[in-house]
Amino acid sequence: MKTEKSSFGKAFLSKKRFVLIGLALCTMLLVSPALASDAGTLEIYGNANEDDTIDMCDFTYAARIICGLEEETDLADANYDGEIDVGDMTQIGLIILGRESELTVIDANGEDVTVSMPLEKIVVLNTDTAEAIRALGAKDRIVGVTAGMTDEYVFFPDLCEKPSVGTWSSPDVEAILALDPDSIFAFGQWPAPEKLEDKLKGTDISVVRLDFYRLETLRKEMNMLGYLLLEEENARGYLEWYDEYVDEIDEKISGLSEDEKPRVFIDCGNGETERKTRAEGTGSHDLCVRAGGINIAEDEGEGYFTVQVEWILDQNLEIIFRPSYAGGFESDDVSGMKEQYDGIIGLPGFAEGVDAVINDSVFAIDDSIMFAPQQPVSLAYLAKWFHPDEFKDLDPQAIQQEYVDEFCGIDFDVAVQGVFVYPGLESI
């Protein structure tokens, strides 16, 4: 979707054109091309040098492209018109100032999406996105939520009272239209386009598909969200928190050999002869690998699937962890997680034939903290379970409390409220 430039943009272009070009010409021979950051490329048109921010380096880089001193980059086409020219320098300047009338981003599916700025009325179709928007200080812009959030009185005390617009996979488009939003945020895969975009044709509502449930893309998506919400400073605060703990874990895990990594089974089932599990393509698998584990189901399939218990018994299994819906912020009752834990250790042959059970290395973890911006919390839990000696000083509960205090805006003590892991960390 492309619209005419705003009046501000036209004025900026006409009055500042020569100033901008002059500045660029004065600096472009002095500035070395910036390289893409290890933190991941910020996939927003205007990020000309393809690092993780949009700043004057991108302005200069675009000028160098125009003058033939740099190769063109896709993201240098800041105004998304198919050409790289002074208009893109203008757009980069507007983005830096937070005055852009449009912003084009690459979504979780690799699709280009143009949104009208600023975003003031947002509908969210999943709790992960709602949590991300809240973490960046923009919860007041959410006007409609997914049905599941309306029961989360503790974790989303304000947002749970917003109008429901159906489920994350089957939204109520009529309810959405009644709220007259600027934008709808949804997962990359869900709902299917025929349930959302196809029903919005003829409207000016943009659909932004970002996941926020995979650690490998979480940082990049939170960074992008900061620009979409014009909350770059709050996004930087979150990314500093993220980097502090994830980088520490990454550094220690990178020094381990494959032989030092435990063989892990992600248990999601209830049967005595077969169990569901998660492998590549799921957030749980990403966390397992990032925490220094080897997912034994990795070569057996993708996504969510079922394996036989007999197969599990033959896998020299050292760790089992169970993503659980039986706990979380809304419950203080540990019995649900304990029941799932007992169901695993009581499986036929496990007490005698599975090292994870014999060595008390079976754990349940609240599924909700495994996704969304609090993923570093669950990564810390898994890292401590998988490698207790390397992470003896790591305190996942303290990390979680820090996240709650800084990014959730709720009065909640994770040490005495909620149920997040079973057994507790004292068992390690």
Sequence and secondary structure as in RCSB ss.txt:
>XXXX:A:sequence
MKTEKSSFGKAFLSKKRFVLIGLALCTMLLVSPALASDAGTLEIYGNANEDDTIDMCDFTYAARIICGLEEETDL
ADANYDGEIDVGDMTQIGLIILGRESELTVIDANGEDVTVSMPLEKIVVLNTDTAEAIRALGAKDRIVGVTAGMT
DEYVFFPDLCEKPSVGTWSSPDVEAILALDPDSIFAFGQWPAPEKLEDKLKGTDISVVRLDFYRLETLRKEMNML
GYLLLEEENARGYLEWYDEYVDEIDEKISGLSEDEKPRVFIDCGNGETERKTRAEGTGSHDLCVRAGGINIAEDE
GEGYFTVQVEWILDQNLEIIFRPSYAGGFESDDVSGMKEQYDGIIGLPGFAEGVDAVINDSVFAIDDSIMFAPQQ
PVSLAYLAKWFHPDEFKDLDPQAIQQEYVDEFCGIDFDVAVQGVFVYPGLESI
>XXXX:A:secstr
      HHHHHHHHHHHHHHHHHHHHHTTTS      TT    BTT TT SS  SHHHHHHHHHHHTTSS   GG
G TT SS  SHHHHHHHHHHHHT  SEEEEE TTS EEEEESS  SEEESSHHHHHHHHHTT GGGEEEB GGGG
G TTTSTTGGGS B B SSSB HHHHHHH  SEEEE SSSS GGGTGGGGTTS  EEEE     HHHHHHHHHHH
HHHTT HHHHHHHHHHHHHHHHHHHHHHHT  GGGS EEEE     SSEEEEE BTSHHHHHHHHTT EETTTTT
 BSEEEEEHHHHHTS   EEEEEESS BTT   THHHHHHHHHHHTSTTHHHH HHHHTT EEEEEGGGGSGGGH
HHHHHHHHHHH TTTTTT  HHHHHHHHIIIII     TTTSSB EES GGG 
